[in-house]
Amino acid sequence: MGKEKWNRAGVILLAFVLLLTGNAGNVAAAQTPFQAAGNQKLELPLFPEGTEEPETSAAPAESQKPQVTPEPTEEPYDDISLVKVEDYTSTTLTLSWFSDGNNEGFHIYRKCKYDKDYKKLGSVKNHPFETHTYQDKKFKRGINFTYKIAAYRLDSNGKETEGASVKQSIKIEIPKVKLISASRSGSNAVLKWKKIAGASGYEIYQKNGSNAYKKVKTVKSGSAVSCKLPGVPTKSTVRFKVRAFVTYSGNSACGSYSEEKLIYSSMNQRIAKKFKQLQKLYPDGRYWNHVGKAKYNSTTTTNKPCMHSTYDDISTCNHYSCPNGILGFQCYGFAWKMSDLIFGRNAKIKNFKSFAKSKMGDVIRYSGHSVIIVEKHKNYIVAGECNYGNTCIIKWGRRIYKSELKNATYSTRY
């Protein structure tokens, strides 16, 4: 019983010592009480087993290296402006644009209505603050192409991404064909024209008499400059037009029609031949007058104009006794002289007022001026004349439109 009390006293003494040394919190961690006998000195461990060491101040850390703030990364910026056609030919087109962006470069794409999607044509490296160009070497006139210029850049792994882009639609028209001639050999016609660079071929259109134009032949060669057409009517005037076309992905795009050329009925063919002879006898640009001539007749031409001081001064002008009994000076006499040389002096004369009824070889009097019809077209005539501009100059080939011939009088010898 005494031993039991002593042990209890020992426990109390241990708790008191621990309290003084700051380890009271570890009392509960002791597994068995300490025992002391007689005057044996009680030695206590400075740090009982299982207790934590007291915290001590940490050793001063090594001085840290100063951190360097990195340069700010340039924000991605794309810029494409001033897109335009720099130049083109029949088979190439050069685009140009300006950029001050910081991208790697540009991809160029192209599309038209015959394509399902854009096709990449090529790439151009970026040179900031400069004008860039790209040449499309498979360009074709007549096709409405849309070009897309897309900026691209590469990330640190070399992966490419596209940024801003612009689109520009461009169409260069196919030039109009120049139809040089149309001639007849019996029931065959031969057409000749000037080649169109880059064309895939030509379409030939024909109009018989008053009928509508109809396509009669397709020439599938861009280098062709003529064709022969059989079975052309011989009793009516026949007209022709030609246009060029290009092909793209199995589709065709056509240019504008040429000016029309005519071949005539057998009778009109003879008249046309006579007109060619008259144009040699009375050349374009000469003057139907007798300036500097002591003697003359109505066939006289010179290379000097009449110097008309007034409209009544006709002292150097030629004149002709017209089949209607009028002594015709200047334009009037010249037109009727040409009519007599074509149809004969004794051919009858009929007058009328209808432009639609007029024909090759008819004489027209309008607005104080007279001409003879060399060619008749739907809305205009081609004239032979003298004194247009009041100098007695001879002119072949001037067009006079239907709208200019209001109230005109037509005289025919047919």
Buried (B, 14 or more C-beta within 10 A) or exposed (E): EEEEEEBEEBBEBBEEEBEEEEBEEBEEEBEEEBEBEEEEEEEEEEEBEEBEEEEEEEEEEEEEEEEEEEEEEEEEBBBBEEBEEEEBBBBBBBBBBBBEBBBBBBBBBBBBEEEEEBEEBEEBEBEEEEEBEBBBEEBBBBBEBBBBBBBBBEEEEEEEEEBBBBEBEBEBEBBBBEBBEBEBEEEEBBBBBEBBEBBBBBBBBBBBEEEEBEEBBEBEEBEEBEBEBEEBBBEBBBBBBBBBBBBBEEEEBBBEBBEBBBBBBEBBBEBBEBBEEBBEEBEEEBBBBBBEEEEBEBEBBBEBBBEBEEEEEBEBBBBBBBBEEEEBBBBBBBBBBBBBBBBEEEBEBEEEEEBEEBBBBBBBBBEEBBBBBBBBBEEBBBBBBBBBEEBBBBBBEBEBEBEEBEEBEBBBBE
